[in-house]
């Protein structure tokens, strides 16, 4: 790889990192299509392994920062992890069974579907939690108090499905998990984004361990150091955007990015 190519990957990683960090994602939904384009002969499992490695670096960096804000609901993260990780491991195993064309087309349809939903409802409606909801109370570092209720039973299937789909597609799960956290589980957006960064770290680490155990690394891994460097450098910018932009702006930004990537991925297949 030439120095110019490596530098361009750092720049691309920085742009992806700032954007993904601000919306509560690890960036896999942007990195996976990039690697599909750069390595047309690579197997889906090789693309997902490389993509998730960058996601893990990005999410760990974000988790270390957001934990200091005391806006991470570790109880909810633990619950979601127990539900989602088994599904994610199944999804990681299933990736190797998919033809590349079907993988790319399914990835595009998934992203477009999520984008359409988010554009339809960019801001989660505030509703009273169910009577049997898990009552949660959290006070952040600045003294802001958050009270909300999590409907645990209603959250089981969406979170298990999200873990499976995210691992299958080679993404951390933020684009799927944030709508679930805010719409299904009724977490405030200010709590959902930091909590999702921590959840992505745990879930991605488990999936990556399986991928490396099965020797799923390949040529796309050569891009990982440069993309990872970019997402680390840009993380503070992404955190600033997260803190200063409202839920509506961030969710619309998420939807626009999903639509662009879905269109590009589908175009490459069709």
C-alpha positions in Angstrom: 0.0 0.0 0.0 1.4 3.4 -1.0 1.7 6.3 1.5 -0.9 8.3 -0.4 -3.4 5.4 -0.2 -2.7 5.0 3.5 -3.2 8.7 4.1 -6.5 8.7 2.2 -7.7 5.8 4.3 -6.9 7.8 7.5 -8.9 10.7 6.1 -11.8 8.5 5.2 -11.6 6.8 8.6 -11.7 10.3 10.3 -14.8 11.3 8.4 -16.5 8.0 9.2 -15.4 8.1 12.8 -16.7 11.7 13.5 -20.1 11.0 11.8 -20.6 7.5 13.3 -19.6 8.6 16.8 -22.1 11.4 16.8 -25.0 9.2 15.9 -24.2 6.4 18.3 -22.7 3.9 15.8 -19.3 2.3 15.3 -19.1 3.0 11.6 -19.5 -0.5 10.3 -22.4 0.4 8.1 -20.0 2.7 6.2 -16.8 0.7 6.4 -18.3 -2.6 5.2 -19.5 -1.1 1.8 -16.1 0.6 1.4 -14.3 -2.7 1.9 -16.7 -4.4 -0.5 -15.8 -1.8 -3.1 -12.0 -2.0 -2.5 -11.9 -5.8 -2.3 -14.3 -7.1 -4.9 -13.0 -10.7 -4.6 -13.0 -10.9 -0.8 -15.5 -13.2 0.9 -18.2 -11.7 3.1 -16.6 -13.1 6.3 -13.3 -11.3 5.4 -15.1 -8.0 4.9 -17.1 -8.3 8.1 -14.1 -9.3 10.2 -12.1 -6.2 9.0 -15.1 -3.9 9.3 -15.9 -5.1 12.9 -12.2 -4.7 13.9 -12.4 -1.0 13.1 -15.8 -0.8 14.8 -14.3 -2.3 18.0 -11.6 0.3 18.0 -14.1 3.1 17.4 -16.6 1.9 20.0 -13.9 1.3 22.7 -12.6 4.8 22.2 -16.1 6.2 22.5 -17.0 4.0 25.5 -14.0 5.3 27.4 -15.0 8.9 26.8 -18.8 8.6 27.4 -18.4 6.6 30.6 -17.0 9.7 32.3 -20.2 11.6 31.5 -22.2 9.1 33.6 -24.8 8.8 30.9 -24.3 5.1 30.3 -27.1 2.9 31.7 -24.9 -0.2 32.5 -28.0 -2.1 33.7 -29.7 -1.8 30.3 -26.4 -2.5 28.5 -26.0 -5.7 30.5 -29.6 -6.8 29.7 -29.2 -6.0 26.0 -25.8 -7.8 25.9 -27.3 -11.0 27.4 -30.1 -10.9 24.8 -28.1 -9.8 21.7 -24.8 -11.6 22.0 -26.1 -15.1 21.3 -28.0 -13.9 18.3 -24.8 -12.0 17.1 -22.7 -15.2 17.4 -25.3 -17.0 15.3 -25.3 -14.2 12.7 -21.5 -14.2 12.6 -21.5 -17.9 11.8 -24.2 -17.5 9.1 -22.2 -14.8 7.3 -19.9 -17.5 5.8 -22.9 -19.3 4.3 -24.0 -16.3 2.2 -23.0 -15.6 -1.5 -21.4 -12.2 -1.8 -24.1 -10.8 -4.1 -26.9 -11.8 -1.7 -24.9 -10.4 1.2 -24.5 -7.0 -0.4 -28.1 -6.8 -1.6 -29.5 -7.8 1.7 -27.2 -5.3 3.4 -28.6 -2.5 1.1 -32.2 -3.5 1.8 -31.6 -3.5 5.6 -30.1 0.0 5.6 -32.8 1.5 3.4 -35.5 0.0 5.6 -34.0 1.5 8.8 -33.5 4.8 7.1 -37.1 5.0 6.0 -38.3 4.3 9.5 -36.0 6.9 11.0 -37.0 9.6 8.5 -40.7 8.8 9.3 -40.0 9.2 13.0 -36.8 11.2 13.6 -37.8 12.0 17.2 -39.1 9.3 19.5 -42.5 10.1 20.9 -42.6 10.5 24.6 -45.0 8.0 26.1 -45.7 6.7 29.6 -43.9 3.4 30.2 -45.9 0.2 30.7 -47.0 -0.5 34.3 -44.6 -3.5 34.4 -41.6 -1.6 33.0 -38.2 -1.8 34.6 -38.0 1.6 36.3 -34.7 3.3 35.8 -33.1 6.5 37.3 -29.8 8.0 36.2 -28.1 11.2 37.2 -25.2 12.4 34.9 -22.0 14.2 35.8 -23.7 17.6 35.4 -26.5 16.7 37.7 -29.2 16.1 35.1 -31.7 13.5 36.3 -33.3 11.0 33.9 -36.3 8.9 34.8 -37.7 6.2 32.4 -39.1 2.7 32.3 -37.8 -0.2 30.1 -40.4 -2.8 29.0 -38.1 -5.8 29.3 -40.4 -8.5 27.7 -41.1 -6.2 24.7 -37.4 -5.7 24.2 -36.3 -9.4 23.9 -37.1 -10.2 20.3 -36.0 -6.8 18.8 -32.6 -7.0 20.6 -32.0 -10.6 19.7 -32.9 -9.9 16.1 -30.7 -6.8 16.0 -27.7 -8.7 17.3 -28.1 -11.4 14.6 -28.6 -8.9 11.8 -25.7 -6.6 12.9 -23.2 -9.5 13.0 -24.5 -10.9 9.8 -24.0 -7.6 8.0 -20.6 -6.9 9.6 -21.7 -3.7 11.5 -21.6 -2.9 15.2 -25.4 -2.5 15.4 -25.8 1.2 16.3 -28.0 2.1 13.3 -30.4 -0.7 14.4 -29.9 -0.4 18.2 -30.5 3.3 18.6 -34.0 3.2 17.1 -34.7 0.1 19.3 -33.4 1.9 22.4 -35.4 5.1 21.9 -38.6 3.6 20.3 -39.0 0.2 21.9 -37.1 0.5 25.2 -38.0 4.2 25.8 -34.5 5.4 26.7 -33.9 9.1 26.4 -31.7 9.8 23.3 -29.1 11.4 25.6 -28.8 8.0 27.4 -29.2 5.7 24.4 -26.3 7.0 22.4 -23.6 6.6 25.1 -25.1 3.3 26.2 -25.0 2.0 22.7 -21.3 2.7 22.3 -20.6 0.5 25.4 -22.9 -2.2 24.1 -21.3 -2.2 20.7 -17.9 -2.7 22.3 -19.0 -5.8 24.2 -21.0 -7.3 21.4 -18.4 -6.6 18.7 -15.6 -8.1 20.9 -17.6 -11.3 21.2 -18.3 -11.6 17.5 -14.7 -10.8 16.5 -13.4 -13.4 18.9 -15.4 -16.0 16.9 -14.3 -14.7 13.5 -10.6 -14.8 14.5 -11.1 -18.3 16.0 -12.5 -19.4 12.7 -9.6 -17.7 10.7 -11.9 -15.3 8.9 -9.3 -12.6 8.4 -8.2 -11.8 4.9 -6.9 -9.1 2.6 -9.4 -6.4 3.8 -7.5 -6.5 7.2 -4.7 -4.5 5.5 -6.9 -1.4 5.6 -7.7 -1.7 9.3 -4.7 0.1 10.9 -5.3 3.2 8.8 -9.1 3.3 9.1 -8.7 2.7 12.8 -6.2 5.5 13.2 -8.7 7.8 11.5 -11.7 6.9 13.7 -9.5 7.4 16.8 -8.3 10.9 15.7 -11.9 12.0 14.8 -13.6 10.7 18.0 -13.5 14.0 19.9 -15.1 15.8 17.0 -17.9 13.2 16.9 -18.4 13.5 20.7 -18.8 17.3 20.3 -21.4 16.8 17.6 -23.3 14.3 19.8 -23.4 16.7 22.7 -24.4 19.8 20.7 -26.9 18.5 18.1 -30.4 17.5 18.9 -32.0 14.1 18.5 -33.9 15.1 15.4 -30.7 16.4 13.6 -28.7 13.3 14.6 -31.4 10.8 13.6 -31.9 12.5 10.2 -28.1 12.4 9.7 -28.2 8.7 10.5 -31.0 8.1 8.0 -29.3 10.1 5.2 -26.1 8.1 5.6 -28.0 4.8 5.6 -29.8 5.7 2.4 -26.6 6.8 0.6 -24.8 3.6 1.5 -27.8 1.4 0.6 -28.0 3.0 -2.8 -24.3 2.7 -3.5 -24.2 -1.0 -2.3 -27.3 -2.0 -4.4 -25.9 -0.2 -7.4 -22.7 -2.3 -7.2 -24.7 -5.5 -7.2 -27.5 -4.8 -9.7 
